[in-house]
Amino acid sequence: MLSEKMTEALNGQVNRELYSSYLYLSMSAYFESVKMKGFANWMRVQAGEELVHAMKMYDYVTSAGGRARMLAIEAPQFAWTSPVEAFQHVYNHERAVTGLIKALVGIAISEKDKATENFLQWYLDEQVEEEDSSDMVLNKTKAVGSDLSALKAADNELGQRRFRFPRGFDMFPYGAQPEGTTIGSLKK
């Protein structure tokens, strides 16, 4: 059973994960507006990953006896001056999220909640990947500079990224997904 303090902290992190998804969706819309579909794709995939992070934590809260509470999601920034500025924002944001996850681990330790501490290890591992990935793209966009052909090549490369649900994750645990639908396309 989760303590009230742990439940509140996890609910706060669910909110931050949803904000992250919202931020990356905003970045995707920005890149769409400047005709950089590969960059938009990278951000849209990132938005999907963050939604999974939120749902995974939401599911943990409910399965561990806590009460999930949906809090208001802050409106994200919606414009950037360049891909470098946008990816610097991504990198800084991911570093801040790492700090939030580490703080959650600290609460779990102080609450003597080993199960939650173990659960949060997945997030710590994931944050290493998130920081590395965003740093890699940030460095790539910095290297491109004002070279339009290199920017187009980077845009094409980022357009190749695909979303994958983590192994064992079920987005719809209470019933089957409707026949003939997929995430991202509700075509029948």
C-alpha positions as CSV (number, residue, x, y, z in Angstrom):
1,M,0.0,0.0,0.0
2,L,1.4,3.4,-1.0
3,S,1.7,6.1,1.7
4,E,-0.2,9.3,1.1
5,K,3.1,11.1,0.6
6,M,4.3,8.6,-2.0
7,T,0.9,8.7,-3.8
8,E,0.9,12.4,-4.0
9,A,4.5,12.5,-5.3
10,L,3.8,9.8,-7.9
11,N,0.6,11.7,-9.0
12,G,2.7,14.8,-9.4
13,Q,5.2,12.9,-11.6
14,V,2.3,11.5,-13.7
15,N,1.4,15.2,-14.3
16,R,5.0,16.0,-15.3
17,E,5.1,13.1,-17.7
18,L,1.9,14.2,-19.3
19,Y,3.4,17.7,-19.5
20,S,6.4,16.3,-21.2
21,S,4.2,14.6,-23.8
22,Y,2.3,17.9,-24.3
23,L,5.6,19.8,-24.6
24,Y,6.9,17.4,-27.3
25,L,3.6,17.5,-29.1
26,S,3.9,21.3,-29.1
27,M,7.4,21.0,-30.5
28,S,6.1,18.6,-33.2
29,A,3.4,21.2,-34.2
30,Y,6.1,23.9,-34.3
31,F,8.3,21.8,-36.6
32,E,5.3,21.0,-38.8
33,S,4.6,24.7,-39.1
34,V,8.2,25.3,-40.4
35,K,8.0,22.3,-42.8
36,M,10.5,20.1,-41.0
37,K,8.5,16.9,-40.9
38,G,11.4,14.7,-39.8
39,F,12.0,16.9,-36.7
40,A,8.2,16.9,-36.2
41,N,8.2,13.1,-36.4
42,W,11.0,12.8,-33.8
43,M,9.0,15.0,-31.4
44,R,5.8,13.2,-32.0
45,V,7.5,9.9,-31.2
46,Q,8.9,11.5,-28.1
47,A,5.4,12.6,-27.1
48,G,4.2,9.0,-27.4
49,E,7.0,7.8,-25.2
50,E,6.2,10.3,-22.5
51,L,2.5,9.3,-22.6
52,V,3.6,5.7,-22.0
53,H,5.8,6.9,-19.1
54,A,2.7,8.6,-17.6
55,M,0.5,5.6,-18.1
56,K,3.0,3.2,-16.6
57,M,3.2,5.3,-13.5
58,Y,-0.6,5.8,-13.4
59,D,-1.0,2.0,-13.6
60,Y,1.6,1.6,-10.8
61,V,-0.3,4.0,-8.5
62,T,-3.6,2.3,-9.0
63,S,-2.2,-1.3,-8.7
64,A,-0.2,-0.4,-5.5
65,G,-3.4,0.8,-3.7
66,G,-3.1,4.5,-4.4
67,R,-5.6,6.8,-6.0
68,A,-4.5,8.4,-9.2
69,R,-5.5,12.0,-9.5
70,M,-5.4,14.0,-12.7
71,L,-3.9,17.5,-12.1
72,A,-4.1,20.5,-14.5
73,I,-1.3,20.3,-17.2
74,E,0.7,23.5,-17.7
75,A,0.6,25.0,-21.2
76,P,3.9,24.4,-22.9
77,Q,6.0,26.8,-25.0
78,F,4.9,26.7,-28.6
79,A,7.7,28.4,-30.6
80,W,11.4,28.2,-30.9
81,T,13.9,30.1,-33.0
82,S,15.8,27.1,-34.4
83,P,16.2,23.4,-34.1
84,V,19.2,24.0,-31.9
85,E,17.1,26.0,-29.5
86,A,14.3,23.4,-29.5
87,F,16.7,20.5,-28.8
88,Q,18.5,22.5,-26.1
89,H,15.1,22.8,-24.5
90,V,14.6,19.0,-24.9
91,Y,17.9,18.2,-23.3
92,N,17.4,20.7,-20.4
93,H,13.9,19.3,-19.9
94,E,15.1,15.7,-19.8
95,R,17.8,16.6,-17.2
96,A,15.1,18.3,-15.1
97,V,12.9,15.1,-15.3
98,T,15.9,13.0,-14.2
99,G,16.1,15.2,-11.1
100,L,12.4,14.7,-10.5
101,I,12.8,10.9,-10.7
102,K,15.7,11.0,-8.3
103,A,13.6,13.0,-5.9
104,L,10.9,10.3,-6.1
105,V,13.5,7.6,-5.3
106,G,14.5,9.7,-2.3
107,I,10.9,9.8,-1.1
108,A,10.5,6.0,-1.6
109,I,13.6,5.5,0.5
110,S,12.4,7.8,3.2
111,E,9.0,6.0,3.2
112,K,10.8,2.7,3.3
113,D,8.9,1.7,0.2
114,K,11.2,-0.8,-1.5
115,A,8.6,-1.8,-4.1
116,T,8.3,1.8,-5.4
117,E,12.0,2.3,-5.2
118,N,12.4,-0.8,-7.4
119,F,9.7,0.4,-9.8
120,L,11.4,3.7,-10.2
121,Q,14.6,2.1,-11.3
122,W,13.1,1.6,-14.8
123,Y,12.6,5.4,-15.0
124,L,16.2,6.1,-13.9
125,D,17.4,3.8,-16.6
126,E,15.0,5.4,-19.1
127,Q,16.3,8.9,-18.2
128,V,19.8,7.8,-19.1
129,E,18.5,6.9,-22.6
130,E,16.4,10.1,-22.8
131,E,19.4,12.4,-22.0
132,D,21.7,10.5,-24.3
133,S,19.2,10.6,-27.2
134,S,18.4,14.3,-26.8
135,D,22.1,15.2,-26.4
136,M,22.9,13.3,-29.6
137,V,20.3,15.2,-31.6
138,L,21.3,18.5,-30.0
139,N,24.9,18.0,-31.0
140,K,23.8,16.9,-34.5
141,T,21.7,20.1,-34.9
142,K,24.6,22.2,-33.7
143,A,26.9,20.6,-36.2
144,V,24.5,21.3,-39.0
145,G,24.7,25.0,-38.4
146,S,23.3,27.0,-41.3
147,D,24.1,24.3,-43.9
148,L,20.7,23.8,-45.6
149,S,21.6,20.5,-47.2
150,A,22.9,19.1,-43.9
151,L,19.7,20.3,-42.2
152,K,17.6,18.5,-44.8
153,A,19.6,15.3,-44.3
154,A,19.1,15.6,-40.5
155,D,15.4,16.2,-41.0
156,N,15.2,13.0,-43.2
157,E,17.2,11.0,-40.6
158,L,14.9,12.1,-37.7
159,G,11.9,11.2,-39.8
160,Q,13.0,7.5,-39.6
161,R,12.3,7.3,-35.9
162,R,9.4,5.0,-35.0
163,F,7.4,4.6,-31.8
164,R,7.4,1.2,-30.0
165,F,5.5,0.3,-26.9
166,P,7.8,-1.1,-24.2
167,R,7.8,-4.9,-23.9
168,G,5.0,-6.0,-21.6
169,F,3.3,-2.6,-21.6
170,D,-0.5,-2.7,-22.3
171,M,-2.0,0.7,-23.1
172,F,-5.5,-0.8,-22.9
173,P,-5.4,-3.3,-20.0
174,Y,-9.2,-3.5,-19.4
175,G,-10.3,-4.7,-22.8
176,A,-9.2,-5.5,-26.3
177,Q,-8.3,-2.7,-28.6
178,P,-11.0,-2.3,-31.3
179,E,-10.4,-4.5,-34.3
180,G,-8.6,-2.8,-37.1
181,T,-7.3,0.2,-35.2
182,T,-3.8,1.2,-34.4
183,I,-2.3,3.9,-32.2
184,G,-1.9,7.0,-34.3
185,S,-4.6,6.0,-36.8
186,L,-8.1,5.2,-35.8
187,K,-9.0,4.0,-39.2
188,K,-11.2,0.9,-39.3
